[in-house]
Amino acid sequence: FPAVQRGRIPPSHAGISPASMPVSELISQLLRAEPYPNSRYGAQCGQQLAGGNSSVMGIDNICELAARLLFSTIEWVRNIPYFPDLPVSEQVALLRLSWSELFILNAAQSALPLHTAPLLAAAGFHSSPMPADRVVSFMDQVRVFQDQVDKLTRLQVDSAEYSCLKAIALFSPDACGLSDPAHIESLQEKAQVALTEYERMQYPGHPQRFGRLLLRLPALRAVPANLISQLFFMRLVGKTPIETLIRDMQLVPVSHLRLLP
């Protein structure tokens, strides 16, 4: 399996053009930092799965795309306002808490082909068998994960909204080890205010939209982080805890990172 290398991926704008509409400076900077793939990456993986390739090859493609999303998360946080100014220990603490929520948001934004999730799970069971009751529980969690992405997709979240939601999820005052949680909360509030203003300008006929978007975030925490680790990253990093990988990714230049099989 080839090493996954970090590469900048064209941003997704999901039907909006930031240059053509009034958005806050914060949203503009969040959008400029976006390195995530657009939906054609998900479509390509789906075509590879359906195009006669072996299921193992398809699984490898999905895992590689997931790894790219994880790399892109680190690149994004390094380029957004406020985050790079925080102590490195607090940057790591915020990422350790929010990485799974950011991954789900990125999976929805990039149209990661989640119809393959049961295939990924089956491959994991084959390589690391588990008792039948745990299999049932695990597959229930897979369905919760798919359901959260489906709900975001049905809301037709645009790129500016995704950027704000990710900033709100990232700047959580609940992270362990913060020296000044009130400061982190103030950064979270900045993103919430920016999203409020954006919704008022962009969707004036949908006053409930802001609340519906914000309510998606607590629901994302219903998806266990270890589910995402096992589903997408077990084949790439083995038993290395994903939180350890995230810490290492944050402490060294992204261009120096490699994920080996």
Number of C-alpha atoms within 10 A of each C-alpha: 11 10 12 18 17 19 13 14 15 11 16 19 19 16 10 12 10 16 8 7 11 13 18 16 10 18 24 16 14 23 22 15 20 25 22 25 24 19 18 13 18 22 15 14 20 19 14 18 20 12 10 9 11 11 16 13 13 22 22 18 19 25 20 22 22 20 22 21 24 22 26 24 22 19 23 20 21 17 16 20 15 12 20 12 9 11 12 14 14 19 22 22 20 23 24 20 20 23 21 24 25 25 21 23 25 24 23 24 26 22 19 27 21 21 10 17 20 14 16 24 19 16 17 17 13 10 10 8 12 12 8 9 8 11 15 11 10 17 16 12 17 20 15 17 22 19 15 20 22 15 13 20 15 8 11 14 20 16 22 23 21 24 29 25 23 25 25 22 25 25 26 23 19 14 19 13 13 18 11 10 17 12 13 23 16 14 21 21 16 17 24 18 15 19 26 17 16 21 20 15 13 12 13 11 10 10 12 11 17 18 10 12 16 17 11 16 18 11 13 23 16 13 21 15 20 13 17 20 20 20 22 22 23 19 21 21 17 13 11 12 14 21 19 12 15 18 18 14 20 20 13 10 11 18 12 9 16 14 17 13 13
